[in-house]
């Protein structure tokens, strides 16, 4: 992937990220203003999520389900931006990629901590389970270390410090 193509792809991912952040902000605001659920005085809006582990859809009337699904997607955008920047030898871009992996790991960890108190266990999809989110956090940390070591050794071999 050429530098120009990398920059274009990165800009698209950043644009998607901003869209998700705006959506999360709107959901956060709605959570405090509207009762969502199946009750008589609730807004009965069904949210769905495609579970990557089962390749199946999960649904819920709980707005937290939608909120954490979108939050998960935000983390995945950070992973994709990190992976994209890990392919470069530019120190500044590598550091930006590392920050993206750190942010993704933080988001996954945050979701892992919040889901048990926000979504009933029977409505939690497998790819948002504590075990899977721990795995994803560890995966991102391993990628961070690999990129750091690989980037450092590549730059030393090229005579950069």
C-alpha positions as CSV (number, residue, x, y, z in Angstrom):
1,X,0.0,0.0,0.0
2,X,1.5,3.3,-1.1
3,X,1.8,6.3,1.2
4,X,-1.0,8.2,-0.5
5,X,-3.2,5.1,-0.4
6,X,-2.4,4.6,3.3
7,X,-3.3,8.2,4.0
8,X,-6.6,8.0,2.1
9,X,-7.6,4.8,3.9
10,X,-6.6,6.3,7.3
11,X,-8.7,9.4,6.6
12,X,-11.7,7.1,5.8
13,X,-11.2,5.2,9.0
14,X,-10.9,8.5,11.0
15,X,-14.2,9.7,9.3
16,X,-15.9,6.5,10.4
17,X,-14.5,6.9,13.9
18,X,-16.0,10.4,14.1
19,X,-19.4,9.1,12.9
20,X,-19.3,6.4,15.6
21,X,-18.3,9.0,18.3
22,X,-21.2,11.2,17.3
23,X,-23.6,8.3,17.4
24,X,-22.3,7.3,20.9
25,X,-22.7,10.8,22.1
26,X,-26.3,10.8,20.9
27,X,-27.0,7.4,22.5
28,X,-25.5,8.6,25.8
29,X,-27.8,11.6,25.8
30,X,-30.9,9.5,24.9
31,X,-30.1,7.1,27.7
32,X,-30.8,9.7,30.4
33,X,-33.9,11.1,28.6
34,X,-35.9,8.1,27.4
35,X,-36.9,4.8,29.0
36,X,-36.1,2.0,26.6
37,X,-37.3,-1.5,27.0
38,X,-40.3,-3.8,26.8
39,X,-42.4,-2.1,29.5
40,X,-45.7,-0.3,29.0
41,X,-44.2,3.2,29.4
42,X,-40.9,2.4,27.5
43,X,-39.9,3.1,24.0
44,X,-39.9,-0.4,22.5
45,X,-37.0,-0.2,20.1
46,X,-35.2,-3.4,19.3
47,X,-31.4,-3.1,18.8
48,X,-29.4,-5.8,17.0
49,X,-25.8,-6.8,16.9
50,X,-24.0,-9.3,14.6
51,X,-21.9,-11.5,16.8
52,X,-18.6,-12.2,15.2
53,X,-18.1,-15.5,17.1
54,X,-21.4,-17.1,16.2
55,X,-22.0,-15.3,12.9
56,X,-25.5,-14.7,14.2
57,X,-27.6,-11.7,15.4
58,X,-28.3,-10.9,19.0
59,X,-31.2,-8.5,19.8
60,X,-32.2,-6.5,22.9
61,X,-34.5,-3.6,23.8
62,X,-31.9,-2.3,26.2
63,X,-30.2,0.9,24.9
64,X,-27.0,-0.2,26.7
65,X,-26.8,-3.1,24.3
66,X,-26.7,-0.6,21.4
67,X,-24.3,1.7,23.2
68,X,-21.7,-1.0,24.0
69,X,-22.1,-2.5,20.5
70,X,-21.2,0.9,19.0
71,X,-18.4,1.3,21.5
72,X,-17.1,-2.1,20.5
73,X,-17.1,-0.9,16.8
74,X,-15.2,2.2,17.9
75,X,-12.5,0.0,19.4
76,X,-12.4,-2.1,16.2
77,X,-11.8,1.1,14.2
78,X,-8.9,2.0,16.4
79,X,-7.5,-1.6,15.8
80,X,-7.8,-1.1,12.1
81,X,-6.1,2.3,12.2
82,X,-3.3,0.8,14.3
83,X,-2.9,-2.2,11.9
84,X,-2.7,0.2,9.0
85,X,-0.1,2.4,10.6
86,X,1.9,-0.6,11.7
87,X,2.8,-1.2,8.1
88,X,4.8,2.0,7.8
89,X,8.4,2.7,8.8
90,X,7.7,6.3,9.7
91,X,8.4,6.8,13.4
92,X,5.6,9.3,13.9
93,X,3.0,7.1,12.2
94,X,4.2,4.0,14.1
95,X,3.7,5.9,17.4
96,X,0.3,7.0,16.3
97,X,-0.5,3.3,15.5
98,X,0.7,2.3,18.9
99,X,-1.6,4.9,20.5
100,X,-4.5,3.5,18.5
101,X,-3.9,0.0,19.8
102,X,-3.6,1.4,23.3
103,X,-6.9,3.2,22.9
104,X,-8.6,0.0,21.5
105,X,-7.3,-2.0,24.4
106,X,-8.6,0.6,26.9
107,X,-12.0,0.6,25.2
108,X,-12.3,-3.2,25.3
109,X,-11.3,-3.3,28.9
110,X,-13.8,-0.6,29.7
111,X,-16.6,-2.5,27.9
112,X,-15.6,-5.6,29.9
113,X,-16.0,-3.8,33.2
114,X,-19.2,-2.1,32.3
115,X,-21.2,-4.8,30.5
116,X,-22.0,-6.9,33.6
117,X,-23.7,-4.0,35.3
118,X,-25.4,-2.6,32.1
119,X,-26.7,-5.6,30.2
120,X,-28.4,-8.7,31.6
121,X,-26.1,-11.8,31.2
122,X,-28.7,-13.6,28.9
123,X,-28.6,-10.6,26.5
124,X,-24.8,-10.3,26.4
125,X,-23.5,-11.7,23.1
126,X,-20.4,-14.0,23.2
127,X,-18.1,-11.5,21.6
128,X,-18.8,-9.1,24.4
129,X,-18.2,-11.6,27.1
130,X,-15.6,-11.0,29.7
131,X,-13.4,-13.8,28.4
132,X,-13.5,-12.7,24.8
133,X,-12.9,-9.0,25.7
134,X,-9.9,-10.1,27.9
135,X,-8.5,-12.0,24.9
136,X,-9.0,-9.0,22.6
137,X,-7.2,-6.7,25.1
138,X,-4.3,-9.1,25.4
139,X,-4.2,-9.4,21.6
140,X,-3.8,-5.6,21.3
141,X,-1.1,-5.5,24.0
142,X,0.8,-8.1,22.1
143,X,0.5,-6.1,18.9
144,X,1.7,-3.1,20.7
145,X,4.8,-4.9,21.9
146,X,5.5,-6.4,18.5
147,X,5.2,-3.0,16.7
148,X,7.4,-1.3,19.3
149,X,10.1,-4.0,19.0
150,X,9.8,-4.3,15.2
151,X,9.8,-0.5,14.8
152,X,12.7,0.0,17.1
153,X,14.8,-2.7,15.4
154,X,13.9,-1.5,11.9
155,X,14.9,2.1,12.7
156,X,18.1,1.0,14.3
157,X,19.0,-1.1,11.3
158,X,18.3,2.0,9.1
159,X,20.5,4.2,11.3
160,X,17.7,6.1,13.0
161,X,17.5,6.6,16.7
